[in-house]
Amino acid sequence: MRNPAFTFVQLRYFAAAAELGSMTAAARDLNVSQSAVSTAVAQLEKELGVQLLLRHHARGLALTPAGRAFHAELRTFLAHTQELADSATNAGQELAGGFVVGCFDTLAPFWLPRLVTAYQRRYPSVSVDALEAEHAALKQHLRSGACEVALMYAYDLDSDLEATPVASVPPYALVPAHHPLAQQREIHLRELADDPFVMLELPHTSAYFRSLFEAVGVEPRIRHRTAGYETVRSMVAAGHGYSVLNQKPTDDTTYAGTPLVTLALKDDLPPLDVVAVRIGNARPTRKATAFLEIAELVGAALTSGEQADGA
C-alpha cells in the first residue's frame, strides 16, 4: 500500500473549510481564492480515496463520518506543527506563540484573570486569548479546534473528552441583608423552603440546583428565573427571594451597591466540580500541558483562599 501524498497546504485548507462550514469563508480567512480551497480539498479527497465533505449549495459544507474522524486527528497535527514552528523561531527560549483557552460563562469572572495572569507571568512569550461560552458551545469549540482546553463544570462530558479536576465548589445560600436568617452563619436548605426562589437558569446548572432541593426533600417556590449570575444576586439583594449559587465573590455587594448575605449550608450536598477539559484522543501541546498545571495551582489557591503561584 502506497503512502498518500497530500500536502500541508491541502490539510490547512480542508481544516479551514471544515471549521467554517464554507469554501467561501475559508478562502476569505486564508486570503486565497475560493477555487484554490475547492481544488485543494478535492485533491486531498482524491489522494485519500474518501469523501470528507458534503457540499450543500444552500446550507454550506458538512463533514462526512470519515471527515469528522480525519478532522479530529488533523486538529492535533496542526496544533503541533504550529508549536514546532514556534519552537524553531524561539529556539532556546520558553514557550511562545498564541494559546486559546475556553471558559464557562459564569466561571470566567472568577477564574480567567488569575489563570491568564499566572500563565503569562510564567510564560511571558505566550499570548493567551479567552473564549467564553456556555457548556454545549465549549464542547463544540473543543471539537472544532477553536480552543485546545476549556475550563468548565464536570457535567455532561462525552466519552471523547478528557477532564482534569481543578476544584470542587460547594453550594451556598444567598439571602437579602434584612432576611430573618441573615444573622446566621450556616443553615439547612429546608429553612428557606417557604421563601420565593431566584433560579440561575442555565442548561445543566438549573438541573444541578434542583437536585440539591430533591436531596433535602424540598420543592423550591421558583419566583424568578434568569441566565445572569449577577442578576440573581441583584434580585436577591432587592428582596425578591433567596438563591443558591456555587462561585462566591469576596464582596457581598451587588453592582448597584446593595448588600446581601451568603450562608453556608449544613446539609450534605454535592459540590460542583470544576475541570479543565480537552479532546481525549489528542496529545496535548506543551502550551496546553502548561495550562493544565497552572489551572490546578490556581484551583488549589482559590479553594484555600491563598494566592496562586505566579498569580
N, C-alpha and C positions, 0 to 999 in steps of 0.2 A: 504494500500500500504506500503510495507516494505521500509526502508531506504537503499540505496545502500551501500555496504560495501567495497568500494575501499580504497586503501592505499595511503599515501603521496608519497611513492616511485613510485607507478604507475602513479600518476599525474606528478611527476618530469620527469619521463622517457618519457611519452607522450608529454609533453611540449617541451622537447629537440628534439624529433623526428619530431614534427610538425614544429618547428622553423628552424631546419637544413635540413629538407626535405629528411632525410635518416636515416635508422636504424643504418647503419654502422657509419655515422658521429656522431650520438647521442651517440652510445656506446663509441666511441673514446673520445668524450667530457666529458662523465660521468665516464670514466675509468672503464667500465664494459664490459661484453661480449655482442655481438650483440643479442645472443639468450635471454639474460636477458631483453633487451629492448623490443624485439619482444613479449616475453611472457607477460611482464607487460602490454603492450598496448593491447594485445589480451584479457587479464583478465579484464582490465578496460572496454573494449568494451562489453564484455560478461556481466559484472556487471551492466552496464548502459543500456544494451539492444539496442544499436545503434552502427552503424559503424562510426568511427571517421576519419579514414584514408583510402585512396585508395592506394593500393600497385601497382606501375608500375615498372616492373623489369628494364626497360631501362631508365626511367625518374624519378625514386625515388618515393617519397611519395607526396600525395596531400590531403588536408583537404576536407572532405565532408561538405555540408552546416551545418549539425549538429556539425561536428568537429570544424568548424570556430566559431560557436556560443559558444561552450564549451570552446574553447581555449581563446576566448576574455575574458570570465569570469575568467578563470583559471589564466591568467597573473596577474590580480589584486590580486587574492588569494595568489599566490606565492610571490608577492611583499610584501604583508602584513605579510606573515609568516617569511620572511627574516627580516622585520622590528621588528617583535615580538622577534625573536632570538637576534637581535641587542639590543633591549630594555632589555632583560634578562641578556645578557652579560655585558651591560653597565648600570646596574640599578643605578639610581640616577644621571646619567651623561646626558649631552646634546646629540643631535642626533649623531649617529655614523654609520660607515659602508660605503659601496660604493654607489655612485649615478651617473648615466649616463644621460647626457643631450645631445640632438641633436641640431645642429645649421646649418642653411643655409650657404652654402659656402661663399658667399660674405658678410654675416653679421659677420662671425666668427672673422676676424681680429679686428673689431671694438668693438664687444660685449664680446667675450669669456674671454679675460684677466680680464676685470672688473667684470664679473659675477663670475668667479671662485675665484678671489681674495676676493670679498665681501662675498661669501658664506663660504669660508674656514676661513676667519677671524672671522665670527660669529659662525661657527660650525667647529672648528678645527679637530674634530674627524671624520668628513665625508671626504672621498676621492672622489673627483669629476673627472670624466672622460668625455671627449667630443667626440661626434660622428658627424663629419662634412659631409654633403651630400647635394645634390640638392633636390628640393621640393618633387618630387614624391618618392624619396628614403627615405626621412624623414618620410613621411606618412606610408610607409611600415615598417620602423623601429619602429614607434609608435605602429602599429598594431601587430607586431611580439613580442613586449616587449623588443626589443634591447635598447630602451630608454623610459623613462616614460614621459618626457617633451621635446619638441623641440621648439627652437626659430626660427621663420620663418616669411615670409610675409603673409598677410591675404588674399591671393587669392587661389581659387580652394581648399577650405576646405570643405570636405564632411560632411554629417549630423552626422556621428559618432564621429566627432572631436569637442572639445570644446576649444575656443580661449580666452585667457585673454589679453586685449590690454596692450601694453607695451610702444609704442611710435609711433608717426606719423612723417615720414621723407619726407620733401618736395623735389621736383626735383630742380636741378640747372644746369646751363650750364658750360661747360668746354672748354676753348679755348687756343691756343698757346700764349705764352708771347708776341709774335710780332703781334698778331691779331689786326686789326684796332679798335675793340671794347674792347680790353683788359684793357683800362683805365676807362671803365665804371664800376659802382658798381652793376647796375642791367639793364637788357634789356628785350625786348619782344622776345619770341622764334622765331617769324617770321623774325626778323632781321638777323638770321643766315640761312635763307631758301636757299640762293644761294650757301652756302658752302657745301663741302662734309661732310658726317656724319659718325662717327665711332660708330657702334652699339654694345652694350653689348648683345650678342646673347645667351640668356638662355631661357628655357621653361617658358612661362608666363611673364617673365621680359621684353622680347622684345615686347610682346603684350601691356604691360603697356606703354612703351615708344612710341609705335605707336599711342596709344590713346591720348597722350599728343599733338602730331602733329595734329591729327584729330580735337582736341578741338580748335586749333587755325587756322584751315583751311590750313595747310601746308603739302606738301608731301616731306619727307626728301630724300635727294640725298645720299643714303647709298653707301659709298665707301668701307668701311671695316667692317667686322663682326668678333667678337671674343668672346669666352666664358670667357676670362680672364679679371677681373676687372682692374688689374694693367696694362695689355696690352692696354686696352682702354686709360688709362691715358698716357702711353708712346707714343702711336700713335698720340694722340692729341699734346703732348709736342713737338713731332718731326715735327709737321706741316702738318700732313696728314688729318686734318679735325677737327671738333668740336664734342662734345658729350654731352649727358645729363645723369646724374647719381643722386643717392639719398644719399648714405653714403658718408660723406666728411671727408677726413683726415685733421688733423690740419696743416700739412705741404704741401704747393703746389709745391712739388718737386717729380719727379719720382724716381724709383730705380736707374736710371742712373744718377741722379743729375740734370736732365733737368727741368727748371721751367715751370709751366703752371699757368693759371689764372681761378679761379672759379667766376661765375657771378650769382647773384640772378635773378630769373625770375619774371617779373612784372605780368605775366598772372595768372589768377585764375585757377590753375591746381591742380588736386587731388594729395595728398601725397601718399606714400606707408606706410601702417600700419604694424608695427612690432608687432607680437603677440607671446605669449607663448602657445603652443598647447599641448593638452593631449587627451586621449580617453575619450569621454564624459560620457559614462555609467559606468565608473570605479571610485571608491572612491580613491582620491589621497592619497599616503602615506604622512607621516609627512615631509619627506625629499622633496617630490615634492611640497607640500604646502609652505614650507620654500623657495624653489627656486622661485616659482611664486611671493612671496612677495618681494624677493630681485631683481628679474627681473624688477618689477615695479619701485623700487627705482633707479636702475641703468638706466632705461629708462628715468626717470624724470631728472636724473643728466646729461645724455648725451644730452638730448634735451635742457637743460638750460645752458650747459657748466660747470656745477658745479661738485664737487666730490661726488660720491655716498657714502651713509652711509656704512662704513666698507670697502670701496674700496680704 
